[in-house]
Amino acid sequence: MSRLSIAATLLLLAACQNQNAKSTSANANPADVRFTTNAYQIIEFDRQEGALAQTQAKNPAVKAIAQQLTNQANDFAARLAPTAMAASIRPPSILREDLRVRLGQMRVQQGLDFDRTYVADQIASHEELLKMEGGMNREEASPQFATLMKQGISLVQTNLEKLRALQSEIGPAQSPR
Amino acid sequence: MHTRGFTRSRSLLQLGFGALVCLLLTIGSVTRAGAQEIEPYEFVPLPAGTNLILGYYVYGHNTDFNIARGPTIKGSGLEVNVGLVRYVHYFDVAGHPAGVQFIQGFGALSGGHIGRQSLNNTFGAQDTTLSAFIWPYVNTATKTNVITAGFINPPIGSYDSRNALNLGGNRWRGTIELGLSQGLSENLAFDAAVDVQFYGDNDSYVPGSRRLSQDPTYRAQLWANWRWSPAFTTSIGYEGFFGGSQQVNGIFDGSKTEIQRIRANAALFVTPRIQTMLELNHDVHVVGGFKQEFGATVRVLYVF
């Protein structure tokens, strides 16, 4: 086996994983698929960062908000999953690239550095989601997804205010962004 | 012990100075492989789906040459200039973080001489490294990560039995490694690893088909790491090689892998995706080979 074919095999393996939702139905609404992708990404990111926060955060307020965001992510995932399944939409199998990079950085941080980076990450991902969902016309989505979208945006806006208030207390992240 | 001593004396007498040159035929296979040799924080698992591309430049300035249970030949030398490219992909296996990697080195060995005997220069590819690894135990609460890895090196690097120096080994190699990453505080962490490397025979060691065989090499590595900021870390480390006695047609040839090395490292994330790293190292004690008086590694890592 040549060096080139070995490298190509490994790259192919990497390409098999999916960071976007896929529909198995030809009639799937693209707005529903896009919403499932975005929702899955923030749910999974909140879950994984939240799990790290329980052991690596220093500030009790950061641990508390991380637990709250994790609970909300689990609750929203439980409502999204049957809706997506009914619409023949399969969620992504891995996190989006930029979120993986952020999560990788978080795994080696501890204490105050972790607290600041966690809050900054969450603010960035919440703002990003609002920007993406704001650019979507809710009327394009199917009724079930439009309802979820409305609930999700409201939740994200509320959490964003809490996260900004917390950031003003503990300070901005020091890591390269 | 007596038998081995006799064997060594006989081999040096019979093979003479030419044997010294033969000792170096596989120097490329014992220079830095770039994978089993760990750098700080390598044992912290990354999220499934993450890819790394790493580029290394490895420099080694070698001076004295020691023959195991024999003299040290002062005024010897070898310059190592090797570039490595490494690709790593992470995924999950049954809920455990895992990954695969591919490493390829290219480079030059130059200025080689033992005493006044020239070894000439060589340029080419090292044997490719293929590896898979898994973390059977990860505990973020205690900051503990335990990893096990396997490496295989098929003999596809550059090799010419007429050359005194080669980057490829012309023999299969395999390594099993066990590693531990342990955080002790917000800033202090340790990485430790032990590995054992097994060697297949090189049946074309010199023209005339002498067979080179080698005992397993055992290695221990340790890094103590201090995180100054989320982006900047410094570390000091130790690397020790043990065993690895070489035989030519069953006769010990005075070469083995017995090295005690100290290392210092600094790493900086210049962006969240790009990390730069510099390592400096020095061999404090070597038996059965060249002593690397000064070594340096520059690494650039890209996450995607």
HADDOCK unambig.tbl for C-alpha pairs under 7 A between the chains (distance, minus, plus):
assign (segid A and resid 7 and name CA) (segid B and resid 102 and name CA) 6.82 0.50 0.50
assign (segid A and resid 14 and name CA) (segid B and resid 49 and name CA) 6.93 0.50 0.50
assign (segid A and resid 14 and name CA) (segid B and resid 89 and name CA) 6.70 0.50 0.50
assign (segid A and resid 52 and name CA) (segid B and resid 140 and name CA) 6.88 0.50 0.50
assign (segid A and resid 55 and name CA) (segid B and resid 140 and name CA) 6.13 0.50 0.50
assign (segid A and resid 55 and name CA) (segid B and resid 141 and name CA) 4.77 0.50 0.50
assign (segid A and resid 94 and name CA) (segid B and resid 48 and name CA) 6.64 0.50 0.50
assign (segid A and resid 94 and name CA) (segid B and resid 49 and name CA) 6.02 0.50 0.50
assign (segid A and resid 97 and name CA) (segid B and resid 304 and name CA) 5.90 0.50 0.50
assign (segid A and resid 100 and name CA) (segid B and resid 47 and name CA) 5.90 0.50 0.50
assign (segid A and resid 100 and name CA) (segid B and resid 50 and name CA) 6.35 0.50 0.50
assign (segid A and resid 101 and name CA) (segid B and resid 272 and name CA) 6.96 0.50 0.50
assign (segid A and resid 101 and name CA) (segid B and resid 273 and name CA) 6.74 0.50 0.50
assign (segid A and resid 101 and name CA) (segid B and resid 303 and name CA) 6.62 0.50 0.50
assign (segid A and resid 101 and name CA) (segid B and resid 304 and name CA) 6.71 0.50 0.50
assign (segid A and resid 103 and name CA) (segid B and resid 47 and name CA) 6.93 0.50 0.50
assign (segid A and resid 104 and name CA) (segid B and resid 46 and name CA) 5.24 0.50 0.50
assign (segid A and resid 104 and name CA) (segid B and resid 47 and name CA) 6.28 0.50 0.50
assign (segid A and resid 109 and name CA) (segid B and resid 230 and name CA) 6.34 0.50 0.50
assign (segid A and resid 110 and name CA) (segid B and resid 186 and name CA) 4.94 0.50 0.50
assign (segid A and resid 111 and name CA) (segid B and resid 186 and name CA) 5.81 0.50 0.50
assign (segid A and resid 113 and name CA) (segid B and resid 230 and name CA) 6.46 0.50 0.50
assign (segid A and resid 174 and name CA) (segid B and resid 230 and name CA) 6.67 0.50 0.50
assign (segid A and resid 175 and name CA) (segid B and resid 230 and name CA) 5.09 0.50 0.50
assign (segid A and resid 175 and name CA) (segid B and resid 231 and name CA) 5.68 0.50 0.50
assign (segid A and resid 176 and name CA) (segid B and resid 231 and name CA) 6.72 0.50 0.50
assign (segid A and resid 176 and name CA) (segid B and resid 270 and name CA) 6.68 0.50 0.50
assign (segid A and resid 176 and name CA) (segid B and resid 271 and name CA) 5.24 0.50 0.50
assign (segid A and resid 176 and name CA) (segid B and resid 272 and name CA) 5.63 0.50 0.50
assign (segid A and resid 177 and name CA) (segid B and resid 271 and name CA) 6.36 0.50 0.50
assign (segid A and resid 177 and name CA) (segid B and resid 272 and name CA) 5.90 0.50 0.50
